[in-house]
Amino acid sequence: MNYIFEKIVVKTPEEFYQRVEMGYYFINITIDKSKEKNLFKFFETKLDSVVAQHCLANCYYYGKGGVSKDYYKAFYWWNKAAQRNYAPAQYQLGICYTWARGVNKDDSAAFYWYLNAANQGFVFAQGSLGYCYYIGEGVKEDHKMAVYWFTKAAEQGYGYSQYQLAVCYKNGQGVAKNHKIAYEWYLKAAKKGNIEAQKKVEEYKRKGYFD
């Protein structure tokens, strides 16, 4: 599933829903404050849709759309959508398990849901799965698998994973050490606004690498 990173402003709840359906990140969509309070009610009219269930969960998670923040209700609706194999909800369910939001912390369960979403090409889940393998959270530490998933996400333009992949190449973790490739990924991540990557790019330049 392709994901759209850019921020966007919409005019109606219908357009908001359509943008989520297209792959825009929920919190990157802005709607006029006078219309925002109608979001939740609009999503409630489409409960047969996994997209609407995902949107309801987001409303509860972030306290948007006219409802108060409630992690337990967010988990409930993400679980509904995740069980129907909706990748964005599976990823968010993994987040809930990782950070104990609306459910007890369970690294194995988080890994399970990240894997499900990652196998559908969901970029954020691929990045999270790579990190699980990198630090051994919910799964046995495996830097080669970390590199595999970081690469999947980095090639989709995910700055976080571009940075993590650069670290792997710099340190020779799960892949042969290669400062040139590390620099290239640091540079890409830096252009996405990753502060640590920007520091590494400057460090490489100070050392006279790859001018």
WOLINKA-V960766 format. One record per residue. N is the residue number from 1. RES is the residue in one letter. PHI is phi in whole degrees, 0 to 359 (none if undefined). OMEGA is omega in whole degrees, -180 to 180 (* if undefined). D_FIRST is the distance of its C-alpha to the first C-alpha in whole Angstrom. Layout:
<<N/RES/PHI/OMEGA/D_FIRST> <N/RES/PHI/OMEGA/D_FIRST>>
This chain:
<<1/M/none/177/0> <2/N/283/180/4> <3/Y/235/-178/6> <4/I/255/-173/10> <5/F/276/-171/13> <6/E/294/177/16> <7/K/273/-176/18> <8/I/212/177/19> <9/V/249/179/22> <10/V/240/-175/22> <11/K/254/-175/25> <12/T/227/174/25> <13/P/302/179/23> <14/E/299/180/22> <15/E/292/177/20> <16/F/302/-180/19> <17/Y/301/-179/17> <18/Q/299/180/16> <19/R/292/175/14> <20/V/297/179/12> <21/E/299/180/11> <22/M/286/180/10> <23/G/119/176/8> <24/Y/287/178/11> <25/Y/287/-173/12> <26/F/310/-174/15> <27/I/284/176/18> <28/N/267/178/17> <29/I/258/-179/18> <30/T/247/176/22> <31/I/229/-180/24> <32/D/307/-176/28> <33/K/305/-179/30> <34/S/291/180/32> <35/K/262/-175/29> <36/E/300/-177/27> <37/K/296/179/29> <38/N/269/-175/28> <39/L/301/-175/24> <40/F/301/-179/25> <41/K/298/178/27> <42/F/294/-180/25> <43/F/298/180/22> <44/E/297/-179/24> <45/T/281/-176/25> <46/K/235/-171/22> <47/L/295/176/22> <48/D/287/-176/20> <49/S/266/176/17> <50/V/295/179/14> <51/V/296/179/13> <52/A/294/178/17> <53/Q/299/176/18> <54/H/298/180/15> <55/C/294/177/17> <56/L/300/179/20> <57/A/300/179/19> <58/N/298/178/19> <59/C/302/180/22> <60/Y/291/-176/24> <61/Y/293/-176/22> <62/Y/258/-178/23> <63/G/67/-179/26> <64/K/242/173/25> <65/G/76/178/25> <66/G/97/177/29> <67/V/234/178/29> <68/S/279/179/30> <69/K/297/-180/28> <70/D/206/-176/28> <71/Y/295/-179/25> <72/Y/293/178/26> <73/K/289/176/25> <74/A/298/179/22> <75/F/300/-179/22> <76/Y/304/-176/23> <77/W/284/175/20> <78/W/294/178/17> <79/N/296/177/19> <80/K/303/-177/19> <81/A/288/-179/15> <82/A/295/180/14> <83/Q/295/177/17> <84/R/263/173/15> <85/N/69/178/12> <86/Y/270/-170/10> <87/A/303/180/8> <88/P/302/179/9> <89/A/289/177/12> <90/Q/297/177/12> <91/Y/298/-178/12> <92/Q/294/176/15> <93/L/296/175/17> <94/G/300/177/17> <95/I/300/179/18> <96/C/301/180/21> <97/Y/291/180/22> <98/T/294/-173/22> <99/W/252/178/24> <100/A/56/179/26> <101/R/256/180/25> <102/G/83/-179/26> <103/V/198/176/26> <104/N/294/178/28> <105/K/300/-179/27> <106/D/208/-175/25> <107/D/295/179/24> <108/S/293/178/23> <109/A/293/177/21> <110/A/300/179/19> <111/F/301/-180/19> <112/Y/303/-177/18> <113/W/284/174/15> <114/Y/301/-179/14> <115/L/297/179/14> <116/N/300/-180/12> <117/A/288/-179/9> <118/A/296/179/9> <119/N/293/175/9> <120/Q/266/178/6> <121/G/88/-177/5> <122/F/285/-166/5> <123/V/298/-179/8> <124/F/296/178/11> <125/A/293/177/11> <126/Q/299/178/11> <127/G/295/180/14> <128/S/293/179/16> <129/L/296/176/16> <130/G/302/-179/17> <131/Y/291/176/20> <132/C/302/178/21> <133/Y/293/-177/22> <134/Y/294/-177/23> <135/I/255/-179/26> <136/G/74/-179/26> <137/E/251/-179/25> <138/G/83/-179/24> <139/V/200/178/24> <140/K/295/180/27> <141/E/304/-178/26> <142/D/205/-175/25> <143/H/291/177/25> <144/K/294/177/24> <145/M/291/176/21> <146/A/299/179/20> <147/V/299/180/20> <148/Y/303/-177/18> <149/W/282/174/15> <150/F/300/180/16> <151/T/295/178/16> <152/K/305/-178/12> <153/A/286/-179/12> <154/A/298/-179/15> <155/E/290/174/14> <156/Q/271/176/11> <157/G/94/-179/13> <158/Y/277/-174/14> <159/G/301/179/17> <160/Y/302/-178/18> <161/S/286/174/17> <162/Q/299/177/19> <163/Y/295/-179/22> <164/Q/297/179/21> <165/L/294/177/21> <166/A/299/178/24> <167/V/301/-180/26> <168/C/298/179/25> <169/Y/292/180/27> <170/K/295/-175/30> <171/N/265/-177/31> <172/G/69/-179/30> <173/Q/257/179/28> <174/G/79/-178/26> <175/V/200/179/27> <176/A/297/-180/30> <177/K/299/-178/31> <178/N/206/-176/30> <179/H/292/180/31> <180/K/294/178/30> <181/I/293/177/27> <182/A/302/-180/27> <183/Y/299/-179/28> <184/E/298/179/25> <185/W/285/174/23> <186/Y/302/-178/25> <187/L/297/179/25> <188/K/296/179/22> <189/A/295/179/21> <190/A/298/180/24> <191/K/292/177/23> <192/K/273/177/21> <193/G/97/179/23> <194/N/288/-173/23> <195/I/295/180/27> <196/E/297/177/28> <197/A/294/178/26> <198/Q/298/178/29> <199/K/296/-179/32> <200/K/292/177/31> <201/V/299/179/31> <202/E/295/179/34> <203/E/297/178/35> <204/Y/298/-179/35> <205/K/293/179/36> <206/R/298/180/39> <207/K/277/176/40> <208/G/79/178/40> <209/Y/280/166/37> <210/F/57/177/35> <211/D/292/*/37>>
